[in-house]
Protein backbone atom coordinates (compact mmCIF):
# COMPACT_ATOMS: atom_id res chain seq x y z
CA UNK A 1 0.00 0.00 0.00
CA UNK A 2 1.29 3.49 -0.73
CA UNK A 3 0.17 7.04 -0.19
CA UNK A 4 0.76 9.46 -3.04
CA UNK A 5 0.59 13.21 -2.61
CA UNK A 6 -0.95 14.60 -5.79
CA UNK A 7 -2.02 18.26 -6.06
CA UNK A 8 -2.55 18.46 -2.31
CA UNK A 9 -4.60 15.25 -2.09
CA UNK A 10 -3.75 11.86 -0.72
CA UNK A 11 -4.28 8.90 -3.01
CA UNK A 12 -4.28 5.36 -1.65
CA UNK A 13 -3.33 2.31 -3.66
CA UNK A 14 -1.47 -0.92 -4.15
CA UNK A 15 1.31 -1.80 -6.52
CA UNK A 16 3.18 -4.86 -7.69
CA UNK A 17 6.80 -4.81 -8.85
CA UNK A 18 8.39 -7.59 -10.88
CA UNK A 19 12.19 -7.79 -10.96
CA UNK A 20 13.51 -8.18 -14.50
CA UNK A 21 17.06 -8.71 -13.21
CA UNK A 22 19.13 -7.57 -10.19
CA UNK A 23 19.08 -3.91 -11.34
CA UNK A 24 15.70 -3.31 -13.00
CA UNK A 25 12.01 -3.89 -12.41
CA UNK A 26 8.57 -3.22 -13.87
CA UNK A 27 5.95 -1.83 -11.49
CA UNK A 28 2.17 -1.79 -11.97
CA UNK A 29 -0.06 0.15 -9.59
CA UNK A 30 -3.74 0.91 -9.06
CA UNK A 31 -4.85 3.86 -6.94
CA UNK A 32 -7.97 5.49 -5.61
CA UNK A 33 -8.56 9.18 -4.93
CA UNK A 34 -11.69 9.37 -2.77
CA UNK A 35 -12.01 13.18 -3.03
CA UNK A 36 -10.52 14.76 -6.17
CA UNK A 37 -9.19 18.16 -5.07
CA UNK A 38 -11.94 18.56 -2.46
CA UNK A 39 -14.77 18.09 -4.97
CA UNK A 40 -16.28 14.93 -3.49
CA UNK A 41 -15.69 13.14 -6.82
CA UNK A 42 -14.14 9.66 -6.80
CA UNK A 43 -11.25 8.92 -9.19
CA UNK A 44 -9.58 5.67 -10.21
CA UNK A 45 -6.13 5.51 -11.72
CA UNK A 46 -3.05 3.48 -12.26
CA UNK A 47 0.41 3.49 -13.69
CA UNK A 48 3.06 1.28 -15.25
CA UNK A 49 6.72 2.09 -14.56
CA UNK A 50 10.15 0.84 -15.57
CA UNK A 51 12.66 1.31 -12.73
CA UNK A 52 16.43 0.78 -12.72
CA UNK A 53 18.94 1.00 -9.84
CA UNK A 54 21.77 3.52 -10.16
CA UNK A 55 25.06 1.64 -10.61
CA UNK A 56 27.37 1.81 -7.59
CA UNK A 57 24.83 3.47 -5.28
CA UNK A 58 23.44 1.54 -2.32
CA UNK A 59 23.77 -2.02 -1.10
CA UNK A 60 21.51 -4.96 -0.13
CA UNK A 61 19.49 -2.83 2.31
CA UNK A 62 19.44 0.51 0.46
CA UNK A 63 19.21 1.50 -3.18
CA UNK A 64 18.47 4.53 -5.33
CA UNK A 65 16.60 4.13 -8.61
CA UNK A 66 15.42 6.08 -11.64
CA UNK A 67 12.96 5.36 -14.41
CA UNK A 68 9.86 6.40 -16.23
CA UNK A 69 6.15 5.83 -15.73
CA UNK A 70 2.91 6.22 -17.63
CA UNK A 71 -0.21 6.93 -15.58
CA UNK A 72 -3.89 7.01 -16.45
CA UNK A 73 -6.62 8.51 -14.22
CA UNK A 74 -10.35 8.79 -14.74
CA UNK A 75 -13.02 10.59 -12.71
CA UNK A 76 -16.71 10.88 -13.46
CA UNK A 77 -19.60 12.68 -11.80
CA UNK A 78 -23.27 13.29 -12.47
CA UNK A 79 -25.44 16.16 -11.23
CA UNK A 80 -28.97 17.09 -12.28
CA UNK A 81 -28.83 15.14 -15.57
CA UNK A 82 -25.36 16.36 -16.54
CA UNK A 83 -22.50 13.85 -16.68
CA UNK A 84 -18.86 15.00 -16.61
CA UNK A 85 -15.91 12.67 -17.23
CA UNK A 86 -12.28 13.69 -16.91
CA UNK A 87 -9.38 11.60 -18.21
CA UNK A 88 -5.72 12.31 -17.41
CA UNK A 89 -2.64 10.77 -19.03
CA UNK A 90 0.65 11.38 -17.24
CA UNK A 91 4.08 10.32 -18.56
CA UNK A 92 6.74 11.05 -15.92
CA UNK A 93 10.41 10.75 -15.04
CA UNK A 94 10.95 9.05 -11.67
CA UNK A 95 13.75 9.12 -9.06
CA UNK A 96 13.43 7.30 -5.75
CA UNK A 97 14.99 5.35 -2.95
CA UNK A 98 14.17 2.15 -1.08
CA UNK A 99 15.40 1.21 2.38
CA UNK A 100 14.86 -2.37 3.59
CA UNK A 101 14.46 -2.75 7.35
CA UNK A 102 14.49 -6.55 6.88
CA UNK A 103 14.97 -8.58 3.68
CA UNK A 104 11.17 -8.55 3.22
CA UNK A 105 9.98 -5.24 4.71
CA UNK A 106 11.00 -1.74 3.62
CA UNK A 107 10.15 1.90 3.04
CA UNK A 108 10.35 3.96 -0.14
CA UNK A 109 10.20 7.59 -1.25
CA UNK A 110 9.89 8.74 -4.85
CA UNK A 111 9.67 11.99 -6.80
CA UNK A 112 8.09 12.18 -10.25
CA UNK A 113 8.05 15.03 -12.77
CA UNK A 114 6.20 15.33 -16.06
CA UNK A 115 3.27 16.67 -18.06
CA UNK A 116 -0.38 15.76 -17.60
CA UNK A 117 -2.62 15.69 -20.62
CA UNK A 118 -6.20 16.21 -19.46
CA UNK A 119 -9.36 15.58 -21.44
CA UNK A 120 -12.85 16.48 -20.26
CA UNK A 121 -16.20 15.38 -21.64
CA UNK A 122 -19.63 16.66 -20.57
CA UNK A 123 -23.11 15.72 -21.73
CA UNK A 124 -26.60 16.85 -20.83
CA UNK A 125 -29.50 15.41 -22.78
CA UNK A 126 -28.67 15.69 -26.48
CA UNK A 127 -25.89 18.27 -25.99
CA UNK A 128 -22.24 17.51 -25.36
CA UNK A 129 -18.94 19.34 -25.05
CA UNK A 130 -15.28 18.47 -24.68
CA UNK A 131 -12.10 20.24 -23.64
CA UNK A 132 -8.41 19.46 -23.23
CA UNK A 133 -5.58 20.89 -21.17
CA UNK A 134 -1.87 20.24 -20.68
CA UNK A 135 -0.03 21.06 -17.47
CA UNK A 136 3.38 20.27 -15.99
CA UNK A 137 3.88 19.18 -12.41
CA UNK A 138 5.63 17.05 -9.83
CA UNK A 139 4.52 14.58 -7.21
CA UNK A 140 5.84 12.63 -4.24
CA UNK A 141 5.09 8.99 -3.48
CA UNK A 142 5.80 7.46 -0.06
CA UNK A 143 5.46 3.73 0.42
CA UNK A 144 5.63 0.74 2.68
CA UNK A 145 6.97 -2.28 0.81
CA UNK A 146 6.76 -6.01 1.41
CA UNK A 147 8.80 -8.42 -0.68
CA UNK A 148 7.44 -11.97 -1.11
N, C-alpha and C positions, 0 to 999 in steps of 0.2 A: 504494500500500500504506500502511496506517496501523496504528498500535499504539494500542489503547484500554485505559486502566486502569479496570477495572471490579471493584469489591469486592476489590481487592488482586491481581487476576489481570491478565495481559496477553492481549488478544484481538487476533488478526491478521486483516486483511481487505483488501478492495479496494472502491473506490467510484467512481462515475461521477457527475459534475455536469454538468447541462445549463443553460446560461445562457438565461433567459427574455428578459432585456433587459440593459442595462449595469449595473443595480443589483440584480437578483435572479436566483436560480437554484434548480433542483430537484436534489437529490442522492439517489442510491440507492446503498446499500452492502450488502455481504454480508460476514459475519465468522465466524470460527471460534475457539472457545475449546477448546483441546486438553485442559484439565484444570480443570473447573469447581470452583473454590474448593478445590483440592487433593484432589478426590475421585477423580480418574482417569476421570471421565465426560466425554465429548465433547459439545459443544454447537454448534449452528448457529444463526445469527441474521442479522438484517438490519434496515435502517431506511430510511425515506423522510423527507426533510427539505425544507422550504422555507426558503431563506436570502435575506436582503436586506441590502445594505450600508447602514451608517449614512450619512445625508446629511452632506456636509462633512467627513468624517473619512477621512484617507488620500489616496493618489494612485495613479498607475499601478503602483507597485511595492509598495504597502502598503494594506491596507484592513481595516476592522473590520466584522463583520456580526452579525446577530441572526436568530433564526427559531424554528421549532418542528420537532420530529421525532416520528415514531411508529416504535417498534422492536418487533420480535417475535423471541423466542428460544425454542428448543426443545432439550431434552436428554432422552435416554432411556438407560436401563440395565437390564440383566437379570442376576439372580443367583439361582441355585438354583431356577429355575422361577417367580420373581417378577419382573414387569416394572414399572418405575416410569418415568413420563413427566412431565416438568415443562415447563410453557408459561409464558412471561412476556411481558406486553404493557406497553410503556413509552412513554407520551407525555412529551415533555420540552420545556422552553424551552432555547434554545441561544444562546450568545454566543461569538464567536471572532474570530481574526485570521489573515490570510494575508500573508506577506511573500514577494515574488517576487525571487529572486536573478538570474534572467534572465527574459525574457518567457515562457518555457516552463516553467521549473523554480522551485519554491518550497517553503516550509515553512508549516505551519499549526498552530495551537493552539486548542482549543475546550473550553468548559466547558458541561455540560448538567445541568439540575436538573428533577426530576419524580418522580411516583409510579411504582411498578412493581406491576402486578396479576399475581400468581402463581397458577397453577392446577396442582395435582398430581393424578395419576391412578396408581393401583397395582392390579395384578391378579395373582392366584395361583390357578391352577386355575379353579374356578367362582366364586371370591370376588373382589370388587373394592371399592375405596374411593376417595374423592376428597377434596380439601381445597383451600382457597383462602386467600390472604394478600395484604395490601396493605402496601407499605412506601414510604417516601420517601427519595430519595437523590440524590447528585450524582456526576458522572463527569468525567474529563478525556480528551480525544482529542488526540493529537499525530500530525501527518502530514507526509509528503513528497508533494508534488504535481507532476504533469507535465501541462501544457496542450498539447493537440494543435492 
